Amino acid sequence: MTPKERAEKSAAAMWAGDEASKWFGMQIDEVDEGRAVLSMTVGPEHCNGHGTCHGGVSFSLADSAFAFACNSRNKSTVGQHTFMSYLAPGRAGDRLTATAEEVSLAGRSGIYDVKVTNQDGVVIAEFRGVSRTVNGQHFEE
């Protein structure tokens, strides 16, 4: 199995039980070893009292991309801690894309950067996540 095939199979297994990402309206656009791209359209239900995309919504998109990237090797992996900087507002109707890239993987710990952009390529937020591999796999190999 190639690394990309393993990442796709891991993503499919995770997606099957990921009701939260589905509930937000996210979709997986791409997965590969150490990388994932997810997107969603900001609906009125995703907006806060300022009329902009709630920070928790854009955080959830980034966090889901992080999860699919760090689980791409068919090893159960969880977030240990994260940090997000909000750079520009998202608005209802925007198509947000979160691109997660592995920065470092050493032993059971990984570092991932996620960039959230809108349909015009404007960076909405930047996220950094640190992962920890735990016991388990997403599918039998």
trRosetta pair geometry for C-beta under 8 A, 3 or more apart (Angstrom, degrees):
i j d omega theta_ij theta_ji phi_ij phi_ji
1 5 4.7 -130 -169 91 86 124
1 6 5.2 104 132 -60 121 88
1 9 7.5 -44 -162 6 141 142
1 141 7.4 -99 22 -135 145 111
2 5 4.6 97 52 6 79 103
2 6 7.0 -142 93 -5 42 86
3 6 5.6 -55 -148 37 32 113
3 7 6.3 34 153 -21 66 105
3 32 7.0 52 121 -178 98 75
3 33 3.8 -31 166 -41 120 134
3 72 7.7 46 175 144 86 108
3 73 7.7 -30 -145 -105 88 74
4 7 5.6 -52 -147 36 32 113
4 8 6.3 31 154 -18 65 106
4 31 7.8 139 -155 105 67 70
4 32 5.0 -29 -110 -127 83 81
4 33 6.7 -85 -69 -18 48 85
5 8 5.7 -54 -146 38 31 110
5 9 6.2 27 156 -16 65 108
6 9 5.9 -57 -145 40 29 108
6 10 6.2 31 155 -19 64 108
6 33 7.1 39 70 -80 107 96
6 72 7.1 90 109 162 88 67
6 73 6.5 21 131 -139 130 37
6 74 5.4 -88 -176 -22 103 114
6 141 7.9 14 -123 -97 107 135
7 10 5.8 -55 -145 38 28 112
7 11 6.2 30 154 -21 64 108
7 31 4.5 -164 145 138 108 101
7 32 5.2 122 63 -151 166 17
7 33 5.2 -133 -54 -63 127 49
7 35 7.7 12 -156 56 158 70
7 36 7.9 -159 -179 -78 118 87
7 72 3.8 1 -119 -161 95 99
7 73 7.5 -7 -82 -63 75 38
8 11 5.6 -53 -145 36 30 113
8 12 6.4 32 155 -21 64 104
8 31 5.7 154 -85 74 55 114
9 12 5.7 -49 -146 33 32 112
9 13 6.5 32 154 -17 63 105
9 74 7.2 1 89 -81 103 114
9 138 7.4 152 124 99 77 119
9 139 5.8 -76 150 29 111 150
10 13 5.8 -58 -151 37 30 110
10 14 6.3 25 154 -14 66 109
10 31 7.7 -145 69 153 92 148
10 68 8.0 142 110 -155 99 67
10 71 5.5 -171 157 135 126 89
10 72 5.7 161 67 -136 143 31
10 73 7.2 43 -52 48 163 16
10 74 4.8 -137 -81 -79 116 64
10 138 4.5 111 -138 47 71 151
10 139 7.0 -132 -91 11 54 102
11 14 5.8 -58 -146 41 30 108
11 15 5.9 33 157 -25 67 110
11 28 5.9 126 173 -151 131 163
11 31 4.4 -168 -48 -16 151 170
11 36 7.2 156 -101 -116 126 118
11 68 5.3 42 -113 -150 99 108
11 71 7.6 134 -79 93 57 106
11 72 7.2 7 -50 -107 93 73
12 15 5.7 -52 -139 35 27 113
12 16 6.7 41 156 -33 59 99
13 16 6.0 -45 -158 16 29 117
13 17 7.9 -4 156 8 56 101
13 138 3.9 134 88 164 142 107
13 139 5.1 -149 -68 -46 151 100
14 17 6.8 -83 -168 48 36 89
14 18 5.7 39 148 -40 76 119
14 67 7.2 178 175 139 149 109
14 68 6.7 -175 80 -103 149 76
14 71 5.9 88 -61 110 149 154
14 138 5.9 -54 -49 -128 82 135
15 18 5.2 -59 -133 28 35 119
15 21 7.4 -79 -129 73 72 136
15 22 7.9 103 -171 -56 79 103
15 28 6.3 -80 -88 -17 137 136
18 21 4.5 5 146 26 118 113
18 22 6.3 131 105 -16 77 92
18 64 7.4 103 -176 -138 139 111
19 22 5.6 -62 -149 44 37 112
19 23 5.9 44 153 -30 71 107
20 23 5.6 -54 -147 31 28 114
20 24 6.7 26 156 -16 62 103
20 60 7.2 -127 153 -163 110 122
20 64 7.6 -162 102 -86 102 116
21 24 5.9 -55 -153 35 33 110
21 26 4.4 -67 -179 54 86 131
21 38 7.3 -79 -158 -156 125 148
21 60 7.7 -179 -101 158 62 101
21 64 4.6 114 -102 -129 117 145
22 25 7.7 45 177 -73 35 21
22 26 7.0 -88 -79 50 26 80
24 40 5.9 -38 131 -122 97 163
24 46 7.7 74 -158 -99 82 116
24 57 6.7 154 -147 -146 116 83
24 60 5.7 -175 -87 117 157 136
24 61 7.0 -157 140 -71 149 77
24 64 7.8 -149 46 -28 145 150
25 40 4.8 109 98 -150 88 109
25 41 6.4 -72 135 48 135 73
25 43 6.8 101 -3 -12 163 120
26 38 5.1 8 -174 174 116 118
26 39 7.0 149 -151 79 69 28
26 40 4.5 -59 -94 -64 58 116
26 61 6.2 169 -99 -116 120 79
26 64 5.8 29 170 93 175 164
27 38 6.7 166 81 -155 37 73
27 39 5.9 -21 58 62 86 77
27 40 6.9 146 10 -80 71 65
28 31 6.2 -15 -177 -35 123 106
28 36 7.1 -60 -142 -165 96 101
28 37 7.6 104 -168 80 57 57
28 38 5.6 -41 -103 -101 50 82
28 68 6.5 164 -117 -125 116 165
29 37 4.3 -59 69 106 108 103
29 38 6.4 172 7 -105 88 23
29 39 5.4 49 -37 0 126 107
29 97 7.1 -15 6 -137 154 105
30 35 7.3 -26 121 127 102 103
30 36 6.9 172 93 -152 64 40
30 37 4.2 30 46 36 96 112
31 35 6.9 157 -157 94 42 68
31 36 4.9 1 -109 -109 78 82
31 37 7.6 -145 -65 25 47 65
31 68 5.6 -100 -107 159 118 116
31 69 7.6 -155 -138 -86 83 52
31 72 6.1 -174 177 -112 104 110
32 35 4.5 5 60 59 91 110
32 36 7.8 -170 29 -71 56 49
32 72 6.8 31 111 -160 27 148
33 72 5.1 165 -125 127 39 128
33 73 6.5 60 -138 -75 91 80
33 102 7.9 -43 137 2 66 143
34 69 5.9 25 180 -176 32 91
34 70 7.9 36 -124 -92 52 42
34 72 5.9 -119 -31 55 31 142
34 73 8.0 32 -51 -44 70 100
34 101 7.0 35 142 -165 91 48
34 102 3.2 -63 -166 -1 110 136
34 105 7.0 -103 -103 -35 119 133
34 110 8.0 -150 -124 -158 91 138
34 112 7.8 -166 -167 -105 74 101
35 69 5.5 -1 -121 -124 9 102
35 72 7.2 37 37 -58 46 166
35 99 7.7 -12 -164 -174 91 79
35 100 6.4 164 -150 90 43 71
35 101 5.6 6 -108 -108 87 59
35 102 6.7 -91 -56 -2 63 87
36 65 4.9 -179 98 -162 104 67
36 66 7.7 -129 54 -38 123 9
36 67 7.8 -51 52 72 163 52
36 68 3.6 123 -121 95 163 109
36 69 4.1 -127 7 -58 101 76
36 72 6.9 -162 -53 -65 101 119
36 99 7.9 179 92 -150 45 41
36 100 4.7 7 54 50 83 114
37 65 6.7 13 -120 -132 20 116
37 97 6.4 -1 -172 -175 97 102
37 98 7.1 169 -150 85 49 52
37 99 5.0 -5 -106 -106 88 73
37 100 7.4 -161 -73 22 42 71
38 61 6.1 -163 100 -166 113 79
38 64 5.4 -45 46 103 172 110
38 65 4.6 -142 19 -78 107 87
38 68 6.8 127 -47 18 116 143
38 97 7.4 167 88 -152 39 55
38 98 5.1 -6 60 56 86 101
39 61 7.8 30 -130 -157 23 124
39 95 6.2 16 180 174 119 90
39 96 6.4 172 -151 91 68 50
39 97 4.4 -22 -97 -100 101 72
39 98 7.2 -180 -81 17 47 67
40 61 5.8 -129 21 -103 121 121
40 95 7.5 -177 95 -152 28 58
40 96 5.8 -10 61 59 74 94
41 93 7.1 -25 -174 -153 100 25
41 94 7.2 166 -152 87 58 40
41 95 5.3 -32 -97 -99 74 69
41 96 7.7 157 -103 16 22 73
42 46 4.8 -124 -155 78 73 139
42 47 7.0 84 168 -61 108 85
42 53 4.8 -79 -131 -92 140 115
42 57 7.1 100 -120 128 91 145
42 90 5.2 165 -64 146 156 116
42 91 6.5 142 88 97 146 27
42 92 5.4 -129 117 -114 98 33
42 93 6.5 -29 71 31 89 26
42 94 4.6 23 21 53 122 86
42 95 7.8 -138 3 -74 78 23
42 96 6.2 72 -43 -15 98 111
43 46 5.2 103 55 0 65 102
43 47 7.9 -120 104 -14 44 89
43 92 6.4 18 -179 -140 19 89
44 47 5.7 -51 -158 17 43 118
44 92 5.2 25 -80 -121 58 138
46 53 5.5 -9 132 -135 106 78
46 54 6.0 -133 172 20 60 96
46 57 4.5 86 -161 -118 102 166
46 90 8.0 -42 125 106 122 123
46 92 7.3 151 60 -99 94 73
47 50 7.9 -126 178 69 89 61
47 51 5.8 0 176 -156 130 31
47 52 6.2 154 -144 80 89 13
47 53 6.1 -62 -98 -89 63 35
47 54 6.5 158 -149 -30 14 81
47 91 7.7 26 -102 -152 118 45
47 92 5.4 -42 -50 -58 133 100
48 51 7.5 -64 73 -3 60 18
48 52 6.2 -17 41 64 95 66
48 53 7.5 38 -2 129 90 15
48 54 4.4 120 -52 -89 99 79
48 55 7.7 8 -37 -2 143 71
50 89 7.6 -114 114 -125 126 142
51 91 7.5 10 140 -132 81 86
51 92 7.7 -71 -179 -9 73 108
52 89 3.8 -66 -147 -164 141 124
52 90 6.3 117 180 65 85 51
52 91 6.0 -58 -126 -90 67 63
53 57 5.4 -111 179 71 93 127
53 58 5.6 86 127 -43 125 105
53 89 6.5 153 30 -177 83 72
53 90 3.2 -4 11 77 140 107
53 91 6.6 -97 -27 -54 90 17
53 92 7.7 164 -68 -58 76 48
53 94 6.9 -75 -45 49 132 129
53 96 7.3 93 -129 -48 170 142
53 124 7.6 -1 59 -166 140 142
54 57 4.6 94 67 -4 88 104
54 58 7.6 -174 90 1 50 80
55 58 6.0 -57 -149 43 39 103
55 59 5.9 43 152 -22 70 109
55 84 7.6 145 -179 110 103 136
55 86 5.8 -65 -118 -77 110 142
55 125 8.0 123 -142 -87 80 147
56 59 5.3 -52 -141 40 32 117
56 60 6.2 39 155 -26 64 102
57 60 5.7 -50 -149 31 29 112
57 61 6.8 31 151 -18 61 101
57 90 7.7 -114 90 67 116 141
58 61 5.6 -48 -151 33 37 114
58 62 6.5 35 152 -15 65 105
58 84 7.8 146 109 -178 97 143
58 86 7.3 104 80 -111 144 97
58 90 5.8 157 -72 -2 123 138
58 96 6.4 -123 -115 -161 86 161
58 116 5.4 109 -171 155 103 167
58 124 5.9 -126 -140 127 144 128
58 125 5.2 119 144 7 131 144
59 62 5.8 -59 -150 41 32 109
59 63 5.9 32 153 -21 68 110
59 84 5.3 -109 -109 -28 94 171
59 125 7.6 -85 -74 139 58 165
59 127 7.2 136 -133 -99 62 130
60 63 5.5 -54 -140 39 30 113
60 64 6.3 32 158 -21 64 104
61 64 6.0 -55 -149 34 27 109
61 65 6.6 27 153 -16 62 105
61 96 5.8 37 151 114 175 126
61 98 4.6 167 141 -28 94 135
61 116 6.2 96 95 -117 120 123
62 65 5.8 -55 -151 36 33 110
62 66 6.3 39 149 -22 65 106
62 84 6.4 134 70 -109 157 121
62 98 4.8 -163 -93 -136 51 137
62 100 7.5 128 -164 -75 62 99
62 114 4.3 134 -157 114 92 143
62 116 5.4 -75 -70 -54 103 118
62 125 6.5 -89 -51 100 142 121
62 127 3.8 121 169 -8 144 159
62 129 7.9 168 144 -37 96 118
63 66 5.4 -50 -149 35 33 118
63 67 6.4 38 151 -24 64 103
63 79 7.0 -40 -152 -56 96 157
63 82 6.6 -31 -102 -102 94 171
63 127 7.3 -122 -60 -175 57 156
63 129 7.2 125 -121 -83 61 140
64 67 5.5 -48 -149 31 34 115
64 68 6.6 28 156 -13 65 103
64 98 7.2 110 65 68 84 149
65 68 6.1 -57 -149 39 32 105
65 69 6.3 30 153 -18 66 109
65 98 3.8 -148 -21 117 147 115
65 99 6.8 -118 -174 -102 150 5
65 100 3.9 167 140 -26 98 115
65 114 5.2 129 86 -132 124 127
66 69 5.9 -61 -148 38 27 110
66 70 6.2 8 164 -6 66 112
66 79 6.6 52 123 -89 131 114
66 82 7.2 -23 -122 -107 180 125
66 100 5.1 -179 -80 -120 43 142
66 112 5.1 143 -136 95 85 141
66 114 5.4 -77 -61 -47 90 137
66 127 6.8 -98 -53 121 125 128
66 129 4.1 63 -151 19 144 159
66 131 7.5 -180 166 -64 99 111
67 70 6.4 -65 -141 43 24 97
67 71 6.0 6 165 -4 63 118
67 77 7.9 169 -151 90 58 91
67 79 7.1 -64 -82 -42 81 103
68 71 6.1 -65 -136 48 26 102
68 72 6.8 59 155 -64 59 88
68 100 7.0 139 66 46 84 142
69 72 5.9 -29 -163 -23 31 120
69 100 3.8 -130 -26 114 145 125
69 101 7.1 -115 -145 -74 151 11
69 102 6.1 -173 164 -53 114 82
69 112 5.4 131 96 -136 136 143
69 114 7.9 -165 5 -82 146 99
70 77 4.5 -127 136 113 100 141
70 79 7.7 130 46 -77 156 65
70 100 7.9 -81 -25 155 77 139
70 102 7.4 131 -89 -94 65 97
70 110 5.3 170 -128 75 106 143
70 112 5.8 -103 -58 -36 103 143
70 129 7.3 -106 -34 109 139 124
70 131 4.0 170 -158 -78 154 166
71 74 7.7 63 169 -80 71 20
71 75 7.2 -149 -143 68 56 53
71 76 7.0 2 -126 -128 102 32
71 77 5.0 -159 -83 41 67 102
71 138 6.7 85 170 -46 114 133
74 137 5.1 19 163 -155 88 98
74 138 5.4 -114 -136 33 68 96
74 139 6.4 -71 -137 45 116 79
74 141 6.1 86 134 -36 158 131
75 133 5.0 -5 137 -144 123 119
75 136 7.7 115 -167 85 49 54
75 137 6.5 -41 -101 -103 38 69
76 133 7.0 112 82 -160 53 66
76 134 5.1 -57 106 69 104 86
76 135 6.6 2 55 95 127 31
76 136 3.6 23 -7 80 142 101
76 137 6.5 -113 -28 -73 87 18
76 138 7.0 146 -74 -52 73 72
77 110 7.2 8 -164 22 143 128
77 131 4.9 27 169 174 114 126
77 132 6.8 168 -156 83 73 33
77 133 4.8 -39 -98 -98 88 61
77 134 6.9 158 -103 13 31 75
78 131 6.7 156 82 -154 31 78
78 132 5.8 -22 64 62 80 84
78 134 5.9 24 1 -11 108 123
79 82 5.8 -15 -173 -42 131 108
79 129 5.5 -68 -129 -164 105 116
79 130 7.3 94 -163 72 66 51
79 131 6.0 -57 -103 -102 43 67
79 132 7.8 54 157 18 9 81
80 109 7.3 -22 -6 -128 153 92
80 130 4.6 -58 60 104 109 95
80 131 6.2 147 -4 -138 93 12
80 132 4.5 88 -63 -21 113 109
81 129 7.6 -178 96 -148 38 56
81 130 5.3 12 54 45 74 111
82 127 6.4 -8 -173 -173 109 98
82 128 6.8 166 -154 87 60 50
82 129 4.5 -15 -104 -103 93 78
82 130 7.3 -157 -74 20 49 68
83 127 7.0 162 85 -154 49 53
83 128 5.0 -1 55 54 96 94
83 129 7.9 -169 24 -73 60 44
84 125 5.7 8 -176 176 101 124
84 126 7.2 166 -152 88 56 42
84 127 4.6 -12 -103 -103 85 83
84 128 7.9 -170 -75 22 45 58
85 125 6.3 167 86 -156 50 72
85 126 5.0 -1 54 57 101 89
85 127 7.8 -160 24 -72 62 42
86 124 7.3 -32 -150 156 69 68
86 125 5.0 -30 -109 -101 51 102
87 123 5.4 6 74 112 148 94
87 124 6.3 154 56 165 88 18
87 125 5.9 176 11 -91 86 38
87 126 6.7 53 -27 -5 124 89
88 118 7.9 -86 97 -11 123 121
88 122 5.6 -68 76 153 159 116
88 123 6.7 114 16 89 115 54
88 124 5.3 -94 67 -118 85 50
88 125 8.0 -131 40 -47 63 58
89 124 7.4 -25 141 -141 8 94
90 94 4.8 -137 -166 64 86 152
90 96 5.7 -16 -124 -72 143 124
90 116 8.0 -60 -60 143 127 120
90 118 6.3 167 -118 -83 83 111
90 124 5.1 22 -59 -135 95 144
91 94 5.1 107 57 -27 64 114
94 118 4.7 -59 -164 -137 118 113
94 119 6.3 -157 -159 -1 66 98
95 118 6.7 108 66 -167 55 62
95 119 4.3 71 48 -65 101 106
96 116 5.7 2 -174 -174 109 99
96 117 7.1 158 -151 80 60 35
96 118 5.9 -40 -95 -100 63 58
96 124 6.3 -43 -126 17 110 156
97 116 7.1 165 82 -150 41 52
97 117 5.4 -18 59 61 93 85
97 118 7.8 145 16 -114 80 11
98 114 5.3 7 -175 -178 99 113
98 115 7.3 166 -148 81 52 39
98 116 4.8 -18 -95 -96 79 80
98 127 7.7 1 -148 25 115 134
99 114 6.7 163 79 -151 41 61
99 115 5.2 -11 55 55 95 89
99 117 7.5 7 2 8 107 106
100 112 5.3 12 -173 173 101 123
100 113 7.3 165 -148 87 54 38
100 114 4.4 -20 -94 -96 76 93
100 129 7.9 -18 -138 31 118 124
101 112 6.7 160 78 -156 36 74
101 113 5.5 -16 60 63 90 86
101 114 7.6 166 17 -83 64 45
102 105 6.0 -10 -176 -39 129 107
102 110 6.2 -55 -139 -171 100 120
102 111 7.5 103 -164 78 59 53
102 112 5.6 -43 -101 -100 47 82
103 110 7.9 131 51 175 70 75
103 111 4.4 -53 65 101 112 99
103 112 6.3 -178 4 -99 89 24
103 113 5.5 76 -49 -12 119 98
104 110 6.5 175 92 -151 60 54
104 111 4.4 29 44 35 97 107
105 109 7.6 174 -148 95 46 47
105 110 4.5 -6 -104 -106 76 96
105 111 7.9 -143 -64 25 47 63
106 109 5.8 -14 68 67 79 90
106 110 7.7 157 22 -86 56 49
108 132 5.7 32 140 -160 100 66
108 133 4.2 -123 -151 45 80 96
109 130 6.6 -10 -166 -176 97 95
109 131 6.8 153 -155 80 46 59
109 132 6.0 -14 -98 -99 68 66
109 133 7.7 -114 -54 5 30 84
110 130 7.1 164 84 -157 48 49
110 131 4.3 -5 56 52 98 108
110 133 7.7 77 -11 -37 105 92
111 128 6.9 -9 -170 -172 91 98
111 129 7.5 161 -154 86 46 48
111 130 5.6 -18 -100 -104 69 72
111 131 7.7 -157 -69 16 24 79
112 128 7.1 158 83 -156 50 51
112 129 4.8 -13 61 62 100 95
112 130 7.8 -179 21 -81 75 26
112 131 6.6 44 -6 -18 114 113
113 126 7.1 -17 -168 -170 95 94
113 127 7.2 144 -162 82 47 57
113 128 5.6 -21 -103 -102 67 75
114 126 7.2 154 83 -160 57 47
114 127 4.0 -15 62 64 106 108
114 128 7.5 -171 20 -77 77 28
114 129 6.8 34 -9 -3 115 108
115 123 6.1 -63 -168 -129 102 103
115 125 7.9 167 -157 89 42 51
115 126 5.8 -14 -108 -108 65 76
115 127 7.8 -158 -68 26 24 78
116 123 7.2 98 75 -162 55 61
116 124 4.6 -63 110 64 100 103
116 125 4.4 14 46 54 122 87
116 126 7.4 -148 20 -72 79 32
116 127 7.0 61 -21 -10 105 109
117 121 5.5 -16 -178 -147 134 33
117 122 6.2 147 -157 71 78 38
117 123 5.5 -45 -96 -96 81 47
117 124 6.3 164 -113 1 21 88
118 121 7.3 -50 68 18 64 17
118 122 4.9 -1 36 54 106 94
118 124 5.8 98 -38 -48 88 114
123 126 6.7 9 176 -52 122 91
137 140 7.0 113 93 -86 136 32
137 141 6.8 -121 -172 1 157 98
